[in-house]
Amino acid sequence: MNGPTPRENRSAPHAEIAGAGFAGLTAAVALSQRGWSVRVHEKGPKLRAFGAGIVVWQNGLRVLNAIGAYEAAMAGSVTPPFYETRLHNETVTKHAFEGEPWRTMTRQHLYNSILEQARLYGVDIVVNSEVIRADPAGAITLASGETLQADLVVGADGVGSKVRDSMGIALDRRKSRDGITRLLVPRHKEELGAGEWDNVIDFWNLEPRVLRILYVPCSEEQLYIAFMAPQDDPEGSQVPINLDLWSDAFPFLVPALRSAAKIDGRYDRYETTVLETWTRGRVALIGDAAHAMTPALAQGASCAMMNALSLAVAMEGPGSVEDRLEEWEQRERPMTDRCQQRSAELTNSRNLAKGDWWASDVLLETARHVPTGAAAELAPAPSR
């Protein structure tokens, strides 16, 4: 749909959401489940996920279950037998996470699972509609110049959020020394030969130069492969990837690397963004607009979805929208702040190369969390 349409249910509380990513759509579904009318604005011409693949831990799966997207997400995804870490091409750890649900999938598959629920609940999603400004009193302004009123405004418009910046919310943005290129390629499982190629494998080389490949099977056909290198390494950060460089470092992955070298891709430096506040008046910020984090703990999307769900739950409480938003931030933010900080520390230290992060209750705090509004129990995962 192009251009907003008049609201049909004027008796229901109404939310205007900027951004149709994981955070925005999760908030839209969760609010709709609670009787809100919701309109989501996507500045692009199409509804799609950005990025390649993703690991979703049990906190994210619990959110999907709460909004009705769990079965669809599970149906097109896999649980690898092990999460393996290799340092200089030698296995240092291998962990099965038995009894702790986790899943790997393409980002588009996860996105489609949530989008299906948004459509089921009648969420009004408008493409080619960019929110350029928000008013704490509960209004948004579109790039077209149109102003729309709402009981709640949600800024889920990414790390460069115009909703956030239009309200002058102070932030601390820190870029890491490393960055990553994320791609989807065919599995090439038979060509890779003997080996446990159904595992997630985190390959690290620290000498003679820092290079990392995260190898994540997303299905029987698709492989998420991510290439990490320091920003000041022009060959390592080159896009498309430098096939000779990566093949020399990881010769057993050559079939997959050849496919990766044919894709333009994009190199992104890791980033952490910490805000003075997530809320102002009737406006709430979620996802990368509020708490962009490095991917070391694979929690960016899951934290976004957790905070989107809990935001909708907060709207059921007593008091004004403004009061409920303040209470929501006070309740939910500390865990996200801790996750952000731990993820940044892991990124900067490169301690993931040790492979022992899964033994830490502290590092797994967020992954094991039962989000506000979600049940702890999940249906058994289907077989691969």
C-alpha positions as CSV (number, residue, x, y, z in Angstrom):
1,M,0.0,0.0,0.0
2,N,1.2,3.5,-0.8
3,G,0.1,6.4,1.4
4,P,-1.8,6.2,4.7
5,T,-5.5,5.4,4.7
6,P,-8.1,6.7,7.2
7,R,-8.3,4.8,10.4
8,E,-11.3,2.4,10.5
9,N,-11.5,1.7,14.3
10,R,-11.5,5.1,16.0
11,S,-12.6,3.7,19.3
12,A,-9.4,1.7,19.8
13,P,-6.2,3.2,21.0
14,H,-3.9,3.9,18.0
15,A,-0.2,3.5,17.4
16,E,1.9,4.8,14.6
17,I,5.2,2.8,14.1
18,A,8.2,4.0,12.1
19,G,10.0,1.0,10.6
20,A,8.8,-2.4,9.4
21,G,11.7,-4.4,10.6
22,F,11.7,-7.1,13.3
23,A,11.1,-4.6,16.1
24,G,8.4,-2.6,14.4
25,L,6.4,-5.6,13.2
26,T,6.7,-7.4,16.5
27,A,5.4,-4.3,18.3
28,A,2.6,-4.0,15.7
29,V,1.5,-7.6,16.2
30,A,1.7,-7.5,20.0
31,L,-0.3,-4.2,20.2
32,S,-2.9,-5.6,17.8
33,Q,-3.3,-8.6,19.9
34,R,-4.2,-6.2,22.7
35,G,-6.9,-4.4,20.8
36,W,-4.9,-1.5,19.4
37,S,-5.2,-0.2,15.9
38,V,-1.7,0.0,14.4
39,R,-0.2,1.6,11.3
40,V,3.4,0.8,10.3
41,H,5.4,3.0,8.0
42,E,8.2,1.5,5.9
43,K,10.3,4.1,3.9
44,G,11.4,1.5,1.3
45,P,9.3,0.3,-1.6
46,K,9.2,-3.4,-0.4
47,L,8.8,-5.3,2.9
48,R,12.0,-7.3,3.4
49,A,14.6,-8.2,5.9
50,F,18.1,-6.7,5.7
51,G,21.1,-9.0,6.3
52,A,21.6,-12.7,5.6
53,G,21.2,-15.3,8.4
54,I,20.5,-15.2,12.1
55,V,20.8,-17.3,15.2
56,V,17.7,-17.1,17.4
57,W,18.2,-18.1,21.1
58,Q,15.4,-19.2,23.4
59,N,14.4,-15.6,24.5
60,G,13.7,-14.7,20.8
61,L,11.9,-18.0,20.2
62,R,9.7,-17.2,23.3
63,V,8.7,-13.9,21.7
64,L,7.8,-15.6,18.4
65,N,5.7,-18.0,20.4
66,A,3.9,-15.1,22.2
67,I,3.0,-13.4,18.9
68,G,2.0,-16.6,17.1
69,A,5.0,-16.7,14.7
70,Y,6.8,-19.6,16.4
71,E,5.5,-22.5,14.3
72,A,6.2,-20.8,11.0
73,A,9.7,-19.8,12.0
74,M,10.5,-23.3,13.2
75,A,9.2,-24.9,10.0
76,G,11.8,-23.3,7.8
77,S,14.8,-23.4,10.1
78,V,17.2,-25.8,11.7
79,T,18.9,-26.5,15.0
80,P,22.5,-27.4,14.3
81,P,24.0,-30.4,16.2
82,F,26.8,-28.3,17.8
83,Y,28.1,-24.8,18.1
84,E,31.8,-25.3,17.4
85,T,34.7,-22.9,17.8
86,R,37.9,-23.4,15.9
87,L,41.1,-21.4,16.5
88,H,43.7,-21.6,13.8
89,N,41.7,-24.4,12.2
90,E,41.7,-26.5,15.4
91,T,38.5,-27.2,17.3
92,V,38.8,-25.7,20.8
93,T,35.1,-26.2,21.9
94,K,32.0,-27.9,20.8
95,H,28.7,-27.5,22.6
96,A,25.2,-29.0,21.9
97,F,23.0,-26.7,24.1
98,E,20.9,-29.7,25.0
99,G,17.7,-28.7,26.6
100,E,18.2,-25.0,25.6
101,P,16.2,-24.2,22.5
102,W,18.0,-22.3,19.7
103,R,17.5,-22.1,16.0
104,T,19.3,-20.8,12.8
105,M,17.5,-19.4,9.8
106,T,17.7,-16.8,7.1
107,R,16.7,-13.3,8.2
108,Q,14.1,-13.2,5.5
109,H,12.5,-16.4,6.8
110,L,12.2,-14.9,10.3
111,Y,10.9,-11.7,8.8
112,N,8.2,-13.6,6.8
113,S,7.1,-15.4,9.9
114,I,6.4,-12.2,11.8
115,L,5.0,-10.4,8.7
116,E,2.5,-13.2,8.3
117,Q,1.1,-12.5,11.8
118,A,1.0,-8.8,11.2
119,R,-1.2,-9.4,8.2
120,L,-3.3,-11.9,10.1
121,Y,-4.1,-9.2,12.7
122,G,-4.9,-6.6,10.1
123,V,-1.9,-4.3,10.8
124,D,-1.9,-1.4,8.3
125,I,1.5,-1.5,6.7
126,V,2.4,1.4,4.3
127,V,5.5,1.3,2.1
128,N,7.2,4.3,0.5
129,S,6.3,6.1,3.7
130,E,9.1,7.7,5.7
131,V,8.6,9.1,9.2
132,I,11.0,12.1,9.5
133,R,9.8,13.6,12.8
134,A,8.0,12.7,16.0
135,D,6.4,14.9,18.6
136,P,6.4,13.8,22.2
137,A,2.7,14.7,22.4
138,G,2.0,11.8,20.0
139,A,2.3,12.9,16.4
140,I,4.5,12.0,13.5
141,T,5.4,13.9,10.3
142,L,6.0,12.0,7.1
143,A,8.4,13.0,4.3
144,S,5.3,13.9,2.3
145,G,4.5,16.6,4.9
146,E,1.5,14.9,6.3
147,T,1.1,14.8,10.1
148,L,-0.6,11.9,11.8
149,Q,-1.9,11.7,15.4
150,A,-1.5,8.7,17.7
151,D,-1.9,7.6,21.3
152,L,1.5,6.0,21.0
153,V,4.4,6.5,18.6
154,V,7.1,3.8,18.2
155,G,10.4,4.6,16.6
156,A,11.7,1.3,15.2
157,D,13.5,3.0,12.3
158,G,17.0,1.7,12.8
159,V,20.4,3.0,13.9
160,G,19.9,6.2,11.9
161,S,16.5,6.8,13.5
162,K,14.9,10.1,12.4
163,V,12.2,9.6,15.1
164,R,15.0,9.6,17.8
165,D,17.1,12.4,16.3
166,S,14.1,14.7,15.7
167,M,13.5,14.7,19.4
168,G,17.1,15.5,20.2
169,I,17.7,12.5,22.4
170,A,21.4,12.4,23.4
171,L,23.3,9.2,22.5
172,D,26.8,7.7,22.8
173,R,27.8,5.9,19.6
174,R,30.9,3.8,19.6
175,K,32.3,2.0,16.6
176,S,34.5,-1.1,17.1
177,R,37.8,-1.8,15.4
178,D,36.3,-4.8,13.6
179,G,33.5,-5.2,11.1
180,I,31.7,-7.8,9.1
181,T,30.4,-8.8,5.7
182,R,27.3,-11.0,5.9
183,L,26.2,-13.2,2.9
184,L,24.0,-16.1,2.0
185,V,25.4,-18.7,-0.3
186,P,24.5,-22.3,-1.2
187,R,25.5,-25.0,1.3
188,H,28.1,-26.8,-1.0
189,K,27.9,-29.5,1.6
190,E,29.0,-32.3,-0.7
191,E,31.8,-30.3,-2.2
192,L,33.1,-29.4,1.3
193,G,33.8,-33.1,1.8
194,A,34.2,-35.0,5.1
195,G,33.4,-33.0,8.2
196,E,30.6,-31.9,10.5
197,W,29.2,-29.3,8.1
198,D,25.8,-29.2,9.8
199,N,27.4,-27.4,12.9
200,V,27.6,-23.7,13.4
201,I,31.3,-23.2,13.2
202,D,33.1,-20.1,14.4
203,F,36.4,-20.0,12.7
204,W,39.1,-17.7,14.2
205,N,42.6,-16.9,13.0
206,L,44.4,-14.4,15.2
207,E,47.8,-14.8,13.6
208,P,49.4,-13.8,11.3
209,R,46.4,-11.5,10.9
210,V,42.9,-11.3,12.4
211,L,40.3,-13.0,10.2
212,R,37.1,-14.7,11.3
213,I,34.4,-16.7,9.4
214,L,31.1,-17.5,11.1
215,Y,29.6,-20.5,9.3
216,V,25.9,-20.9,10.0
217,P,23.7,-23.5,8.1
218,C,20.2,-21.9,7.8
219,S,18.5,-24.7,6.0
220,E,19.5,-27.7,3.9
221,E,20.1,-25.4,0.9
222,Q,21.3,-22.1,2.4
223,L,24.4,-21.1,4.3
224,Y,24.9,-17.9,6.2
225,I,28.6,-17.0,6.0
226,A,30.0,-13.9,7.7
227,F,33.5,-12.5,7.2
228,M,35.0,-10.5,10.0
229,A,38.2,-8.4,9.7
230,P,39.5,-5.2,11.2
231,Q,38.4,-2.0,9.6
232,D,42.0,-1.0,9.0
233,D,42.7,-4.2,7.0
234,P,41.9,-3.1,3.4
235,E,42.2,-6.7,2.1
236,G,40.2,-8.3,4.8
237,S,37.4,-5.7,4.7
238,Q,37.3,-5.7,0.9
239,V,33.9,-6.2,-0.8
240,P,33.4,-8.4,-2.7
241,I,35.6,-10.6,-0.5
242,N,39.2,-11.2,-1.6
243,L,39.0,-14.8,-2.6
244,D,42.7,-15.5,-2.5
245,L,43.1,-14.0,1.0
246,W,40.2,-16.0,2.6
247,S,41.0,-19.2,0.7
248,D,44.6,-19.1,2.0
249,A,43.3,-18.7,5.6
250,F,40.4,-21.2,5.3
251,P,41.3,-23.6,2.4
252,F,38.6,-26.2,3.4
253,L,35.8,-23.7,2.7
254,V,36.9,-22.8,-0.8
255,P,33.6,-24.1,-2.5
256,A,31.6,-21.7,-0.3
257,L,34.1,-18.9,-0.6
258,R,33.9,-19.0,-4.4
259,S,30.2,-18.4,-4.2
260,A,30.7,-15.6,-1.7
261,A,33.3,-13.8,-3.8
262,K,30.6,-13.4,-6.5
263,I,28.4,-11.3,-4.2
264,D,28.9,-7.5,-3.8
265,G,27.7,-7.5,-0.1
266,R,28.5,-4.7,2.3
267,Y,31.1,-4.4,5.1
268,D,29.8,-2.9,8.3
269,R,31.8,-1.9,11.3
270,Y,30.4,-3.1,14.6
271,E,28.6,-0.4,16.5
272,T,27.1,0.2,20.0
273,T,24.6,3.0,20.6
274,V,23.5,3.9,24.1
275,L,20.7,6.5,24.5
276,E,20.1,8.9,27.3
277,T,16.5,7.7,27.3
278,W,14.3,5.3,25.3
279,T,11.1,7.4,25.8
280,R,9.9,10.9,25.6
281,G,6.3,11.7,26.2
282,R,4.2,9.3,24.1
283,V,7.1,8.2,22.0
284,A,9.1,5.0,22.5
285,L,12.2,3.8,20.8
286,I,13.0,0.1,20.2
287,G,15.5,-2.0,18.3
288,D,18.6,-0.4,16.7
289,A,17.0,3.0,17.1
290,A,17.3,2.5,20.9
291,H,20.1,0.0,21.5
292,A,22.2,-1.0,18.5
293,M,24.8,-3.6,19.7
294,T,27.6,-5.7,18.3
295,P,26.6,-9.2,17.2
296,A,28.9,-11.1,19.6
297,L,26.1,-12.5,21.6
298,A,23.6,-12.7,18.7
299,Q,21.1,-10.7,20.6
300,G,20.4,-7.6,18.5
301,A,17.2,-8.9,17.0
302,S,16.0,-10.8,20.0
303,C,16.4,-7.8,22.3
304,A,14.5,-5.8,19.8
305,M,11.7,-8.3,19.7
306,M,11.7,-8.7,23.5
307,N,11.4,-4.9,24.1
308,A,8.7,-4.7,21.4
309,L,6.6,-7.3,23.1
310,S,7.1,-5.9,26.6
311,L,6.2,-2.4,25.3
312,A,2.8,-3.8,24.1
313,V,2.3,-5.5,27.5
314,A,3.1,-2.2,29.3
315,M,0.3,-0.5,27.4
316,E,-2.2,-2.7,29.3
317,G,-1.2,-1.1,32.6
318,P,-2.9,1.7,34.5
319,G,-2.1,5.3,34.1
320,S,-1.2,7.5,31.2
321,V,0.8,6.3,28.2
322,E,3.6,8.5,29.3
323,D,3.7,6.9,32.7
324,R,3.5,3.4,31.3
325,L,6.4,4.1,28.9
326,E,8.6,5.3,31.8
327,E,7.8,2.2,33.8
328,W,8.5,0.0,30.8
329,E,11.9,1.5,30.2
330,Q,12.8,1.2,33.9
331,R,11.8,-2.4,34.0
332,E,13.2,-3.6,30.6
333,R,16.2,-1.5,30.0
334,P,18.7,-2.9,32.5
335,M,19.0,-6.3,30.9
336,T,19.4,-4.8,27.4
337,D,22.1,-2.4,28.8
338,R,24.0,-5.4,30.3
339,C,23.7,-7.3,27.1
340,Q,25.0,-4.4,25.0
341,Q,28.0,-3.9,27.3
342,R,28.9,-7.6,27.4
343,S,28.6,-7.9,23.7
344,A,30.8,-4.9,23.1
345,E,33.4,-6.2,25.5
346,L,33.5,-9.6,23.8
347,T,33.8,-7.9,20.4
348,N,36.6,-5.6,21.5
349,S,38.6,-8.4,23.3
350,R,37.9,-11.0,20.6
351,N,37.5,-13.4,23.4
352,L,34.9,-15.4,21.4
353,A,37.9,-17.1,19.9
354,K,38.4,-19.0,23.1
355,G,35.0,-20.7,22.6
356,D,34.1,-20.8,26.2
357,W,31.4,-18.1,26.3
358,W,28.6,-20.8,26.5
359,A,29.8,-21.9,29.9
360,S,29.1,-18.4,31.4
361,D,25.7,-17.9,33.1
362,V,26.4,-14.2,32.9
363,L,26.9,-14.1,29.1
364,L,23.8,-16.3,28.6
365,E,21.6,-14.3,30.9
366,T,19.7,-12.6,28.0
367,A,19.5,-15.7,25.8
368,R,17.8,-17.6,28.7
369,H,15.5,-14.8,29.7
370,V,11.8,-15.2,29.7
371,P,10.5,-12.0,28.2
372,T,7.7,-10.0,29.7
373,G,4.5,-11.3,28.0
374,A,6.0,-14.6,27.0
375,A,5.7,-18.2,28.4
376,A,8.8,-20.1,29.4
377,E,7.7,-23.4,27.7
378,L,8.1,-23.9,24.0
379,A,6.9,-26.7,21.8
380,P,9.6,-29.3,20.9
381,A,11.7,-28.3,17.9
382,P,11.0,-30.3,14.7
383,S,13.8,-32.5,13.4
384,R,16.2,-31.0,11.0
